[in-house]
Amino acid sequence: MSSVSVVIPTKDRSEALARTLAALESQQVNGKLEAIVVDNGSSDETLAMVGERAARSRLTIKLIEHDEGGPAAARNAGVAAASGEIILLLGDDTEPAEEGLVEAHAALHAARLQDSYAVLGRISWSPRSPVTPYMHWLENGGPQFHFAELAPGVVDAASYFYSSHVSLKRSIFERLGGFDIRFPSAAVEDTELGVRLADGGLELDYHPELLVLHDHPTTPEQSLRRAVAVGRSAALYNQLRPDRPHDKIKAPRGVAWAGVRAAAPLLLPACRLPAPRFLREKLWLALNRAGYARGYRLGPPEAR
């Protein structure tokens, strides 16, 4: 196995992070594996937990404190500290579902040594917490990833470079400058890098059998806040890259967008009412679109 560095940005998610690190400690690998945890200013017990685990783990765990910037800056710091030829990007709450996940990523890269090759793995909800109807919709027609629409094989890196479960050669990451640290939150920053990687000739190979479990129960209220953040980051992307429009992060213009903006104050209360599934899903979609439109109108986020 080629050497692999798993880069994980984190903030105030010590319990989920501990489970992700435990799953990495259980990986069956033939070569060198390290986990690089980049703490982005946690106020919980994250630093103590990672330090204690690093001292007794058979896995090499490096802890970096990087309070400035958001996850984009944290991931760049993690890659800068990495010794592996292959970078596996995970979230602090996306634990490998099987013990052979890292080895499988490494084997795919070993068969394709050029740095224009990368691997996208699948992300699905962890069964540790109940998967609500809303959460099920988010990943099956909603805005939470889009694995339901993907077939195995090559997919567009500009649209599907998901930094919660993707591996690539460190050389192309460094050559293209890594994540743009002007994106201060976990929204659109991976899309922006995916655009540059796609334009640089990256082949993103989707392997749905490579699975991580997303331990992040989500409600419509939480999704609304995220949709606002995505809208603001979309405004930033379009400000920075007017030369490279992206279909999935357009400015919210037209009658349909005006409609969801007007209905926005009523949508969240409506989502709490009993309703047939088809109506609930329409309300959920409208709620997320209203949040996106609101965020886009607020404009680009301020740097952290």
C-alpha positions as CSV (number, residue, x, y, z in Angstrom):
1,M,0.0,0.0,0.0
2,S,1.2,3.5,-0.8
3,S,1.4,5.8,2.2
4,V,-1.9,7.4,3.1
5,S,-2.5,10.5,5.2
6,V,-6.1,11.0,6.5
7,V,-6.8,14.7,7.0
8,I,-9.6,15.5,9.4
9,P,-10.6,19.1,10.3
10,T,-12.6,19.4,13.5
11,K,-14.3,21.8,15.9
12,D,-16.3,20.8,19.0
13,R,-17.1,17.3,17.8
14,S,-15.0,15.3,20.2
15,E,-17.4,12.3,20.5
16,A,-17.9,11.8,16.8
17,L,-14.2,12.4,16.2
18,A,-13.3,9.8,18.7
19,R,-15.4,7.2,16.8
20,T,-13.9,8.2,13.5
21,L,-10.4,7.8,15.0
22,A,-11.3,4.5,16.5
23,A,-12.5,3.3,13.1
24,L,-9.2,4.4,11.5
25,E,-7.3,2.5,14.3
26,S,-9.1,-0.6,13.2
27,Q,-8.1,-0.3,9.5
28,Q,-6.3,-3.3,8.0
29,V,-3.5,-1.8,6.0
30,N,-0.3,-3.0,4.4
31,G,1.6,0.3,4.3
32,K,2.0,3.5,6.3
33,L,-1.1,5.2,7.6
34,E,-1.4,8.4,9.6
35,A,-4.3,10.5,10.7
36,I,-3.8,14.3,10.9
37,V,-6.4,16.0,13.1
38,V,-6.6,19.8,12.6
39,D,-8.4,21.5,15.4
40,N,-10.2,24.6,14.3
41,G,-10.6,26.3,17.7
42,S,-12.6,23.7,19.8
43,S,-13.9,24.7,23.2
44,D,-14.8,21.1,24.2
45,E,-12.4,18.3,25.2
46,T,-11.2,17.6,21.7
47,L,-7.6,18.6,22.3
48,A,-7.3,16.4,25.4
49,M,-9.0,13.5,23.8
50,V,-6.8,13.5,20.6
51,G,-3.7,14.0,22.7
52,E,-4.5,11.0,25.0
53,R,-5.4,8.8,22.0
54,A,-2.3,9.7,20.1
55,A,-0.1,8.7,23.1
56,R,-1.5,5.2,23.2
57,S,-2.7,4.5,19.7
58,R,-1.0,2.1,17.2
59,L,-2.1,4.6,14.6
60,T,0.1,7.6,14.0
61,I,-2.0,10.6,15.0
62,K,-0.8,14.1,14.5
63,L,-2.6,17.0,16.2
64,I,-2.4,20.5,14.7
65,E,-4.0,23.5,16.3
66,H,-5.2,25.9,13.6
67,D,-7.7,28.4,15.1
68,E,-7.6,30.9,12.2
69,G,-9.8,30.4,9.2
70,G,-12.4,27.6,8.7
71,P,-12.2,24.1,7.4
72,A,-10.6,25.1,4.1
73,A,-7.6,26.6,5.9
74,A,-7.6,23.6,8.4
75,R,-7.4,21.0,5.6
76,N,-4.6,23.0,3.9
77,A,-2.7,22.9,7.2
78,G,-3.3,19.2,7.5
79,V,-2.1,18.4,4.0
80,A,1.0,20.6,4.6
81,A,1.8,18.4,7.6
82,A,1.1,15.1,5.8
83,S,3.8,12.6,4.9
84,G,1.6,10.4,2.7
85,E,1.6,10.3,-1.1
86,I,-2.2,9.9,-1.0
87,I,-4.5,12.3,0.9
88,L,-7.8,10.9,2.2
89,L,-10.1,13.7,3.2
90,L,-12.7,12.8,5.8
91,G,-15.0,14.7,8.1
92,D,-14.7,14.4,11.9
93,D,-18.1,12.7,11.8
94,T,-17.6,10.3,8.8
95,E,-16.2,7.1,10.2
96,P,-15.2,4.2,7.8
97,A,-17.9,1.5,7.7
98,E,-15.4,-1.3,7.1
99,E,-11.8,-2.1,8.1
100,G,-10.6,-2.3,4.5
101,L,-11.6,1.2,3.4
102,V,-8.2,2.9,3.5
103,E,-6.5,-0.1,1.8
104,A,-9.2,0.0,-0.9
105,H,-8.5,3.6,-1.6
106,A,-4.7,2.9,-1.7
107,A,-5.1,0.0,-4.1
108,L,-7.1,2.1,-6.5
109,H,-4.4,4.7,-6.5
110,A,-1.7,2.1,-6.8
111,A,-3.3,0.9,-10.0
112,R,-3.5,4.5,-11.4
113,L,-0.3,6.3,-10.4
114,Q,-0.9,9.5,-12.3
115,D,-1.8,12.4,-10.1
116,S,-4.8,13.2,-12.3
117,Y,-6.7,10.3,-10.7
118,A,-8.8,10.6,-7.5
119,V,-11.4,8.4,-5.8
120,L,-14.8,9.5,-4.5
121,G,-16.3,7.2,-1.8
122,R,-19.9,7.2,-0.6
123,I,-21.3,8.9,2.5
124,S,-24.5,7.7,4.2
125,W,-26.2,8.3,7.5
126,S,-24.9,6.4,10.5
127,P,-27.4,4.0,12.0
128,R,-26.2,5.1,15.4
129,S,-29.1,7.6,15.5
130,P,-32.5,7.3,14.0
131,V,-32.6,8.3,10.3
132,T,-35.7,10.6,10.2
133,P,-37.8,11.0,7.0
134,Y,-36.2,14.4,6.6
135,M,-32.7,13.0,6.8
136,H,-33.7,10.2,4.3
137,W,-34.9,12.8,1.9
138,L,-31.8,15.0,2.3
139,E,-29.7,12.3,0.6
140,N,-32.3,10.9,-1.7
141,G,-33.4,13.9,-3.8
142,G,-32.6,16.6,-1.3
143,P,-29.5,18.8,-1.2
144,Q,-27.3,16.6,1.1
145,F,-24.8,15.2,-1.3
146,H,-26.1,13.6,-4.5
147,F,-25.0,10.0,-4.4
148,A,-28.5,8.8,-5.3
149,E,-28.0,10.2,-8.8
150,L,-24.5,8.8,-9.4
151,A,-23.5,5.6,-11.2
152,P,-20.1,4.0,-10.4
153,G,-17.3,5.3,-12.5
154,V,-16.0,8.7,-13.6
155,V,-18.1,11.6,-12.3
156,D,-17.6,15.4,-12.7
157,A,-15.2,16.7,-10.1
158,A,-16.6,20.2,-10.4
159,S,-19.9,18.9,-9.0
160,Y,-19.0,15.9,-6.8
161,F,-15.7,16.6,-5.1
162,Y,-17.0,15.9,-1.6
163,S,-14.4,16.7,1.0
164,S,-16.0,14.4,3.6
165,H,-14.8,11.3,1.7
166,V,-12.5,11.7,-1.2
167,S,-8.9,10.7,-1.9
168,L,-6.3,12.2,-4.2
169,K,-2.6,12.5,-4.7
170,R,-0.9,15.1,-2.6
171,S,1.0,16.3,-5.6
172,I,-2.1,17.6,-7.5
173,F,-3.5,19.1,-4.3
174,E,-0.3,21.1,-3.8
175,R,0.1,22.0,-7.5
176,L,-3.4,23.5,-7.7
177,G,-3.0,25.4,-4.4
178,G,-5.4,23.4,-2.2
179,F,-8.6,24.9,-0.8
180,D,-9.3,28.6,-1.2
181,I,-9.1,29.9,2.4
182,R,-11.3,32.9,1.4
183,F,-14.2,30.4,2.0
184,P,-14.6,30.6,5.8
185,S,-17.2,27.9,6.3
186,A,-17.9,24.3,5.3
187,A,-19.9,25.4,2.2
188,V,-18.9,25.5,-1.5
189,E,-15.2,25.4,-0.6
190,D,-14.9,21.8,-1.8
191,T,-16.9,22.7,-5.0
192,E,-14.5,25.5,-5.7
193,L,-11.5,23.2,-5.4
194,G,-13.4,20.6,-7.5
195,V,-13.8,23.1,-10.3
196,R,-10.1,23.8,-10.4
197,L,-9.3,20.1,-10.2
198,A,-11.7,19.4,-13.0
199,D,-10.3,22.1,-15.1
200,G,-6.8,20.7,-14.3
201,G,-7.8,17.3,-15.8
202,L,-8.7,15.4,-12.7
203,E,-10.6,12.1,-13.2
204,L,-12.8,11.5,-10.2
205,D,-13.7,7.8,-9.9
206,Y,-16.8,7.0,-7.9
207,H,-16.8,3.8,-5.9
208,P,-20.0,3.4,-3.9
209,E,-18.7,0.3,-2.1
210,L,-16.3,2.5,-0.2
211,L,-18.6,3.8,2.5
212,V,-18.3,6.1,5.5
213,L,-21.1,6.7,8.0
214,H,-22.1,10.3,8.6
215,D,-22.9,10.8,12.3
216,H,-24.7,14.1,12.2
217,P,-28.4,14.0,12.9
218,T,-30.0,16.9,11.1
219,T,-33.3,18.8,11.4
220,P,-35.0,21.2,9.0
221,E,-34.0,24.1,11.3
222,Q,-30.3,23.0,11.0
223,S,-30.6,22.6,7.3
224,L,-32.0,26.1,6.9
225,R,-29.0,27.5,8.7
226,R,-26.7,25.5,6.4
227,A,-28.6,26.6,3.3
228,V,-28.0,30.2,4.3
229,A,-24.3,29.5,4.6
230,V,-24.3,27.8,1.2
231,G,-26.0,30.8,-0.4
232,R,-23.5,33.2,1.1
233,S,-20.6,31.0,-0.1
234,A,-22.2,30.7,-3.6
235,A,-22.3,34.5,-3.7
236,L,-18.6,34.4,-2.9
237,Y,-17.8,31.8,-5.5
238,N,-19.6,33.8,-8.2
239,Q,-17.8,37.0,-7.1
240,L,-14.4,35.2,-7.3
241,R,-15.0,33.2,-10.4
242,P,-17.2,35.1,-12.9
243,D,-15.2,33.4,-15.6
244,R,-16.4,29.9,-14.4
245,P,-20.2,29.8,-13.8
246,H,-21.4,26.7,-12.1
247,D,-24.9,25.3,-12.7
248,K,-25.4,24.2,-9.0
249,I,-24.5,27.5,-7.5
250,K,-26.3,30.0,-9.6
251,A,-27.7,33.4,-8.5
252,P,-31.3,32.9,-7.3
253,R,-33.2,34.8,-9.9
254,G,-36.6,34.4,-11.5
255,V,-40.2,33.9,-10.5
256,A,-39.7,30.6,-8.7
257,W,-36.9,32.1,-6.5
258,A,-39.0,35.1,-5.8
259,G,-41.8,32.8,-4.7
260,V,-39.8,30.9,-2.1
261,R,-38.3,34.2,-0.8
262,A,-41.8,35.5,-0.2
263,A,-43.0,32.3,1.4
264,A,-39.9,31.9,3.6
265,P,-41.5,33.0,6.9
266,L,-44.2,30.4,6.6
267,L,-42.1,27.4,5.4
268,L,-40.5,26.3,8.7
269,P,-43.8,26.3,10.6
270,A,-45.4,24.5,7.7
271,C,-42.7,21.8,7.8
272,R,-43.7,21.0,11.4
273,L,-47.3,20.1,10.4
274,P,-48.4,16.6,9.5
275,A,-48.6,16.3,5.7
276,P,-48.4,13.7,3.0
277,R,-44.9,12.7,1.9
278,F,-45.0,14.4,-1.5
279,L,-46.1,17.7,0.2
280,R,-43.6,17.5,3.0
281,E,-40.8,17.0,0.4
282,K,-42.0,20.0,-1.6
283,L,-42.0,22.1,1.6
284,W,-38.5,20.9,2.6
285,L,-37.1,21.7,-0.9
286,A,-38.7,25.2,-0.7
287,L,-37.3,25.7,2.8
288,N,-33.8,24.9,1.6
289,R,-34.1,27.1,-1.5
290,A,-35.4,30.0,0.6
291,G,-32.4,29.7,2.9
292,Y,-30.1,29.6,-0.1
293,A,-31.8,32.7,-1.6
294,R,-31.6,34.5,1.8
295,G,-27.9,33.7,2.1
296,Y,-27.1,34.8,-1.5
297,R,-28.8,38.1,-0.9
298,L,-26.8,38.6,2.3
299,G,-23.7,38.3,0.2
300,P,-20.3,36.7,0.7
301,P,-19.4,35.7,4.3
302,E,-16.8,37.6,6.2
303,A,-13.4,35.9,6.7
304,R,-12.9,34.3,10.1
